[in-house]
Amino acid sequence: MSEMYEVAIVGAGPQALATASYLLEADPLLTGRIAVLDPDHWLQGWHQRFRRLSIGALRSACVHHPSPDPYALVNYAQSQGRLAELTGPIGCPSAALFADFCRSLIELHSLHRVRIQCRAVELRPDGTGITVALKGGGTLRARRVVVASNPIRSLRPDIATTPGIRHSDELDLTRADVAGRRIVVVGGGLTAAQLAVAAVHRGASVRLLARRRLVQRDLDVEPMWLGRALPAFHRVRDPRLRADIARRARGGGSIPATTRTQLARCAADTGRLRLHEDSPVESIEPHSGHWLVATERGTHSADEVWLATGHRLHLDNEPMLTWVGRRCPTQTAAGLPVTGPDLRWPGTHIYLCGGLATLAVGPTARNLAGARMAAERICASITGQLPRPAQYPS
């Protein structure tokens, strides 16, 4: 490919959609000069995860989404007569409403036309632009590249590496027949709770084992990390301290009040859910066709063991940036790169968003709120301005 794009966005998830929306609403002249590189359709992985795990609603507030207009989702819901799908104290949208809203955003900017079905495998900046190497051969050239990938890997405790023990990433509840089966879910965050509730609704008996007391919180992080705590975070010069602050702010998993209520109802109404807090798992052993899951408080027998033990975010998980890291090295902390305030990799025109931008954006970098923060900075850096209000199709 010989065409020089103004901006290439690697990825087609919510972070990429936010970046593209901000750019095109700030500078409509970029239409036709942006390429989005992903082998999958827009938000395909996002929507598949919600379906696989039977997740009916987002945890994010109604003002957190990929559009520059914070009220765009509420306005869309009102125009469609679907305000009832914004629930709870912060107006969490249903998964279906969010999907339809994002689809309207994609249609608004004709973003289905700019997606190129390919996988970027390497970025090589030079004096005139950036060469993007593509899987299977071929290249693409762009003046600027935004990396909106999600370089995470499933975290599996050392005691749970035996084949047959499945991580949440490997589960598809739409195809699982669990009626009458005994399932142990290991984890203390939202995914663990959602898996437990979904399994009970499908007729399973569930033991939910959390290594500590469940933490109840509406959002992944406290609301102060959306605003008032950020100036102090940005004043911290040592990236190691920033990484530690972000890690502690996220806190290792929590659940909103609505999900805690669902757990209690499943336990009371069916008798097929038991929650064991302060019960770190000590061993998981196969025994006569089933599993024995031992904690210091007792041993549980299970037909299946599901791990909701989270993910590891690390720069090493993104080989696309290996060449850049060698030629334009930057400091890292806890596997996160140090970028400029505009989220550029130092010495290049490569921008990072999502979890890789945590040291610059803050603890919410990988969430929808962080997607908006990152998109705003990238947009200002590339276009020199912020988006103008857009009209969304009804």
C-alpha positions as CSV (number, residue, x, y, z in Angstrom):
1,M,0.0,0.0,0.0
2,S,1.5,3.3,-1.1
3,E,-1.1,5.8,0.1
4,M,0.0,8.0,3.0
5,Y,-2.8,8.3,5.6
6,E,-2.9,11.2,8.0
7,V,-3.7,8.9,11.0
8,A,-3.8,5.2,11.3
9,I,-5.6,3.7,14.4
10,V,-4.6,0.2,15.4
11,G,-7.6,-1.5,16.9
12,A,-11.4,-1.3,16.5
13,G,-12.6,-1.3,20.1
14,P,-14.1,1.5,22.3
15,Q,-10.7,3.3,22.6
16,A,-10.3,3.4,18.9
17,L,-13.9,4.5,18.3
18,A,-13.5,7.3,20.8
19,T,-10.2,8.4,19.1
20,A,-11.8,8.3,15.6
21,S,-14.9,10.2,16.8
22,Y,-13.0,12.9,18.5
23,L,-10.7,13.4,15.5
24,L,-13.4,13.6,12.9
25,E,-15.7,15.9,14.9
26,A,-12.7,18.2,15.5
27,D,-11.6,18.2,11.9
28,P,-14.0,16.8,9.3
29,L,-11.3,17.3,6.7
30,L,-9.7,14.2,8.1
31,T,-12.5,12.1,6.6
32,G,-10.9,9.8,4.1
33,R,-7.5,10.3,5.5
34,I,-7.9,8.0,8.5
35,A,-7.4,4.2,8.4
36,V,-8.5,1.9,11.2
37,L,-6.6,-1.4,11.2
38,D,-8.2,-4.5,12.7
39,P,-9.1,-8.0,11.5
40,D,-12.4,-7.8,13.3
41,H,-15.4,-5.5,12.9
42,W,-15.9,-2.5,15.1
43,L,-16.3,-3.5,18.8
44,Q,-16.6,-7.2,17.8
45,G,-14.5,-8.4,20.7
46,W,-16.3,-6.1,23.1
47,H,-19.7,-7.3,22.1
48,Q,-18.7,-11.0,22.0
49,R,-17.4,-10.8,25.6
50,F,-20.7,-9.4,26.8
51,R,-22.6,-12.2,25.0
52,R,-20.2,-15.0,26.1
53,L,-20.5,-14.0,29.8
54,S,-24.2,-13.1,29.6
55,I,-23.5,-9.5,30.8
56,G,-26.7,-7.5,30.4
57,A,-25.4,-4.0,31.3
58,L,-22.3,-1.9,31.5
59,R,-20.8,-0.7,34.7
60,S,-20.0,2.7,33.3
61,A,-22.0,5.9,33.8
62,C,-24.2,7.1,31.0
63,V,-21.8,10.0,30.3
64,H,-18.9,7.6,29.6
65,H,-18.9,6.4,26.0
66,P,-16.9,7.0,22.8
67,S,-18.6,10.2,21.7
68,P,-17.1,13.7,22.5
69,D,-20.6,14.9,23.6
70,P,-21.0,13.5,27.2
71,Y,-24.8,13.6,26.8
72,A,-24.9,11.9,23.4
73,L,-25.9,8.5,24.9
74,V,-28.7,9.9,27.0
75,N,-30.0,11.9,24.0
76,Y,-29.8,8.8,21.9
77,A,-31.7,6.8,24.5
78,Q,-34.4,9.5,24.7
79,S,-34.8,9.7,20.9
80,Q,-35.3,5.9,20.8
81,G,-37.7,5.7,23.7
82,R,-35.2,3.7,25.7
83,L,-34.4,5.8,28.8
84,A,-35.5,2.8,30.9
85,E,-32.3,1.1,29.8
86,L,-30.2,3.6,31.8
87,T,-30.4,2.2,35.3
88,G,-29.0,2.7,38.7
89,P,-27.7,5.9,40.4
90,I,-25.3,6.6,37.5
91,G,-27.4,5.6,34.6
92,C,-25.6,2.4,33.5
93,P,-26.7,1.6,29.9
94,S,-27.8,-1.9,28.9
95,A,-25.4,-3.7,26.7
96,A,-27.9,-3.6,23.9
97,L,-28.4,0.2,24.2
98,F,-24.7,0.8,24.2
99,A,-24.2,-1.4,21.2
100,D,-26.9,0.4,19.2
101,F,-25.5,3.8,20.3
102,C,-22.0,2.8,19.1
103,R,-23.4,1.6,15.9
104,S,-25.1,5.0,15.3
105,L,-21.7,6.7,16.1
106,I,-20.0,4.5,13.5
107,E,-22.7,5.3,10.9
108,L,-22.5,9.0,11.7
109,H,-18.9,9.1,10.6
110,S,-19.0,6.3,8.0
111,L,-16.4,4.5,10.1
112,H,-17.2,1.1,8.6
113,R,-15.6,2.5,5.4
114,V,-12.3,3.4,7.0
115,R,-11.6,0.0,8.6
116,I,-9.1,-2.1,6.8
117,Q,-9.3,-5.8,7.6
118,C,-5.7,-6.5,8.6
119,R,-3.5,-7.0,11.7
120,A,-0.6,-4.6,12.3
121,V,2.5,-6.4,13.6
122,E,5.2,-3.8,13.7
123,L,5.6,0.0,13.7
124,R,8.7,1.6,12.1
125,P,8.8,5.4,12.4
126,D,11.2,7.4,10.1
127,G,11.7,11.0,9.1
128,T,8.6,11.3,7.0
129,G,6.1,9.0,8.7
130,I,5.5,5.6,10.1
131,T,5.5,2.3,8.2
132,V,3.0,-0.2,9.6
133,A,3.9,-3.8,8.8
134,L,0.9,-6.0,8.3
135,K,0.5,-9.7,9.1
136,G,0.9,-11.8,6.0
137,G,3.0,-9.2,4.2
138,G,2.4,-5.7,3.0
139,T,2.7,-2.3,4.6
140,L,0.8,0.9,5.2
141,R,2.1,4.4,5.6
142,A,0.8,7.0,8.0
143,R,2.0,10.3,9.4
144,R,0.7,9.4,12.8
145,V,-0.4,6.1,14.4
146,V,-2.7,5.7,17.4
147,V,-2.2,2.3,19.2
148,A,-5.6,1.4,20.6
149,S,-4.9,-2.3,21.2
150,N,-5.5,-4.1,24.5
151,P,-2.3,-5.9,25.4
152,I,-3.5,-8.1,28.3
153,R,-3.1,-11.7,29.1
154,S,-5.2,-13.9,31.3
155,L,-3.9,-14.2,34.9
156,R,-3.9,-17.8,36.0
157,P,-2.7,-18.7,39.5
158,D,0.2,-21.2,39.6
159,I,-2.1,-23.7,41.4
160,A,-4.6,-23.5,38.5
161,T,-2.6,-24.3,35.4
162,T,-4.0,-27.9,35.0
163,P,-5.9,-28.4,31.7
164,G,-9.6,-28.3,32.2
165,I,-9.6,-25.4,34.6
166,R,-10.9,-22.5,32.5
167,H,-10.3,-18.8,32.7
168,S,-13.3,-16.4,32.0
169,D,-11.7,-15.6,28.7
170,E,-12.3,-19.2,27.6
171,L,-15.9,-19.4,28.7
172,D,-19.0,-19.1,26.5
173,L,-22.1,-19.3,28.6
174,T,-24.3,-19.1,25.5
175,R,-23.1,-22.6,24.6
176,A,-22.6,-24.0,28.1
177,D,-24.9,-26.7,29.5
178,V,-24.3,-26.4,33.2
179,A,-27.7,-27.4,34.6
180,G,-27.2,-29.7,37.6
181,R,-23.4,-29.2,37.6
182,R,-21.3,-28.1,40.6
183,I,-19.2,-25.1,39.7
184,V,-16.5,-23.3,41.7
185,V,-15.9,-19.7,40.6
186,V,-12.6,-18.3,41.8
187,G,-12.4,-14.5,42.1
188,G,-13.7,-11.5,43.9
189,G,-14.5,-8.9,41.2
190,L,-17.3,-8.1,38.9
191,T,-16.6,-10.9,36.4
192,A,-16.6,-13.5,39.1
193,A,-19.9,-12.3,40.4
194,Q,-21.4,-12.2,37.0
195,L,-20.3,-15.7,36.2
196,A,-21.7,-17.0,39.5
197,V,-25.1,-15.4,38.9
198,A,-25.3,-16.5,35.3
199,A,-24.4,-20.1,36.2
200,V,-27.1,-20.2,38.9
201,H,-29.7,-18.9,36.5
202,R,-28.7,-21.8,34.2
203,G,-29.4,-24.4,36.9
204,A,-25.9,-24.9,38.3
205,S,-24.9,-25.0,42.0
206,V,-22.1,-22.5,42.6
207,R,-19.5,-21.8,45.2
208,L,-17.9,-18.3,44.8
209,L,-14.5,-18.2,46.4
210,A,-13.0,-14.7,47.0
211,R,-9.6,-14.3,48.6
212,R,-10.8,-11.3,50.6
213,R,-14.0,-9.5,51.5
214,L,-15.9,-8.3,48.5
215,V,-15.4,-4.6,47.8
216,Q,-18.6,-2.7,46.8
217,R,-18.2,0.2,44.4
218,D,-20.3,1.5,41.6
219,L,-17.3,2.1,39.3
220,D,-14.0,0.3,38.8
221,V,-12.3,3.2,40.6
222,E,-13.5,5.8,43.0
223,P,-15.1,8.8,41.3
224,M,-12.3,11.1,42.5
225,W,-10.1,9.6,39.8
226,L,-12.3,11.1,37.2
227,G,-11.3,14.6,38.3
228,R,-10.3,16.0,41.6
229,A,-7.5,13.4,42.4
230,L,-5.9,13.7,39.0
231,P,-3.9,16.9,39.4
232,A,-2.0,15.4,42.4
233,F,-1.5,12.2,40.3
234,H,0.0,14.2,37.5
235,R,2.3,16.1,39.8
236,V,4.0,12.8,40.8
237,R,7.2,12.7,38.8
238,D,8.4,9.1,39.6
239,P,6.6,6.8,37.1
240,R,7.0,3.9,39.6
241,L,5.0,5.8,42.1
242,R,2.4,6.7,39.5
243,A,2.1,3.0,38.6
244,D,1.7,2.0,42.2
245,I,-1.0,4.7,42.8
246,A,-2.9,3.5,39.7
247,R,-2.7,-0.1,40.9
248,R,-3.9,0.7,44.4
249,A,-6.7,2.9,43.0
250,R,-8.1,0.0,40.9
251,G,-7.9,-2.1,44.1
252,G,-7.9,-5.6,42.6
253,G,-11.6,-6.0,41.8
254,S,-14.9,-4.7,43.1
255,I,-18.6,-5.1,42.4
256,P,-21.4,-2.5,42.3
257,A,-24.3,-2.6,44.7
258,T,-26.7,-4.0,42.1
259,T,-24.5,-7.0,41.5
260,R,-24.2,-7.6,45.3
261,T,-28.0,-7.6,45.4
262,Q,-28.1,-10.2,42.6
263,L,-25.7,-12.5,44.5
264,A,-27.8,-12.2,47.7
265,R,-31.0,-13.0,45.8
266,C,-29.5,-16.0,44.1
267,A,-28.3,-17.3,47.4
268,A,-31.7,-16.7,49.1
269,D,-34.1,-17.7,46.3
270,T,-32.4,-20.8,44.9
271,G,-30.1,-22.0,47.6
272,R,-27.7,-22.9,44.9
273,L,-25.1,-20.1,45.5
274,R,-22.8,-19.9,48.4
275,L,-20.3,-17.0,48.8
276,H,-17.1,-17.7,50.6
277,E,-15.2,-14.5,51.4
278,D,-11.7,-14.4,52.9
279,S,-11.1,-17.8,51.3
280,P,-7.9,-17.7,49.1
281,V,-7.5,-20.9,47.2
282,E,-4.6,-23.1,48.3
283,S,-4.9,-26.0,45.8
284,I,-6.9,-27.3,43.0
285,E,-6.5,-31.1,42.4
286,P,-8.3,-33.5,40.0
287,H,-10.0,-36.4,41.9
288,S,-12.1,-39.2,40.4
289,G,-13.5,-37.1,37.5
290,H,-14.0,-33.9,39.4
291,W,-12.0,-31.2,41.2
292,L,-11.1,-30.6,44.8
293,V,-10.7,-27.0,45.5
294,A,-9.0,-26.4,48.9
295,T,-9.0,-23.2,51.0
296,E,-7.9,-22.8,54.6
297,R,-11.6,-22.9,55.6
298,G,-12.5,-26.1,53.8
299,T,-12.5,-28.1,50.6
300,H,-15.1,-27.9,47.8
301,S,-15.9,-30.5,45.2
302,A,-16.7,-29.3,41.7
303,D,-17.4,-30.6,38.2
304,E,-16.0,-27.4,36.8
305,V,-13.6,-24.6,38.0
306,W,-13.9,-21.2,36.4
307,L,-11.2,-18.6,37.0
308,A,-12.2,-14.9,37.2
309,T,-8.7,-13.9,38.2
310,G,-8.2,-11.0,35.9
311,H,-5.5,-10.0,33.4
312,R,-2.0,-8.7,33.3
313,L,-1.4,-5.5,31.3
314,H,2.2,-5.2,30.1
315,L,4.1,-3.6,27.3
316,D,5.7,-6.9,26.5
317,N,2.3,-8.2,25.5
318,E,2.3,-5.9,22.5
319,P,5.0,-7.0,20.1
320,M,4.0,-4.4,17.6
321,L,5.9,-1.9,19.7
322,T,9.1,-3.9,20.1
323,W,11.0,-2.2,17.2
324,V,9.9,1.2,18.5
325,G,11.1,0.3,22.0
326,R,14.5,-0.6,20.7
327,R,15.0,2.4,18.4
328,C,13.3,5.0,20.6
329,P,13.6,3.7,24.2
330,T,11.5,5.1,26.9
331,Q,11.3,4.5,30.6
332,T,8.8,2.0,31.9
333,A,7.3,1.2,35.3
334,A,5.4,-2.0,36.1
335,G,5.3,-2.8,32.4
336,L,3.8,0.6,31.4
337,P,5.6,3.0,29.1
338,V,6.3,6.7,30.0
339,T,4.8,8.9,27.3
340,G,4.5,12.6,26.8
341,P,1.5,14.5,28.1
342,D,-0.1,14.2,24.7
343,L,0.3,10.4,25.0
344,R,3.1,10.3,22.3
345,W,5.8,7.7,22.6
346,P,8.9,10.0,23.0
347,G,10.7,10.8,19.7
348,T,7.8,9.5,17.5
349,H,4.4,10.4,16.3
350,I,3.0,7.2,17.8
351,Y,0.2,7.8,20.4
352,L,-0.9,5.3,23.0
353,C,-4.4,5.0,24.6
354,G,-6.0,2.4,26.8
355,G,-4.1,0.7,29.6
356,L,-0.8,1.5,28.0
357,A,-1.5,5.2,28.7
358,T,-2.1,4.7,32.4
359,L,1.0,6.6,33.6
360,A,-0.2,9.7,31.7
361,V,-4.0,9.4,31.9
362,G,-4.5,7.9,35.4
363,P,-6.2,4.9,36.9
364,T,-9.2,5.0,34.6
365,A,-7.1,4.8,31.4
366,R,-8.4,1.4,30.3
367,N,-12.1,2.3,31.0
368,L,-14.5,4.3,28.9
369,A,-13.9,7.4,30.9
370,G,-10.2,7.0,30.2
371,A,-10.9,6.5,26.6
372,R,-12.5,10.0,26.5
373,M,-9.6,11.5,28.4
374,A,-7.0,9.9,26.0
375,A,-9.0,10.8,22.9
376,E,-9.2,14.4,23.9
377,R,-5.5,14.7,24.4
378,I,-4.7,12.9,21.1
379,C,-7.2,15.0,19.2
380,A,-5.8,18.3,20.6
381,S,-2.2,17.2,19.6
382,I,-3.1,16.1,16.1
383,T,-5.7,18.7,15.1
384,G,-4.9,21.6,17.4
385,Q,-8.5,21.8,18.5
386,L,-11.3,20.0,20.3
387,P,-14.4,18.5,18.7
388,R,-17.5,20.5,17.8
389,P,-20.9,19.2,18.8
390,A,-22.3,16.6,16.3
391,Q,-25.8,15.6,15.5
392,Y,-26.5,11.9,16.0
393,P,-28.9,10.0,13.9
394,S,-32.1,9.0,15.7
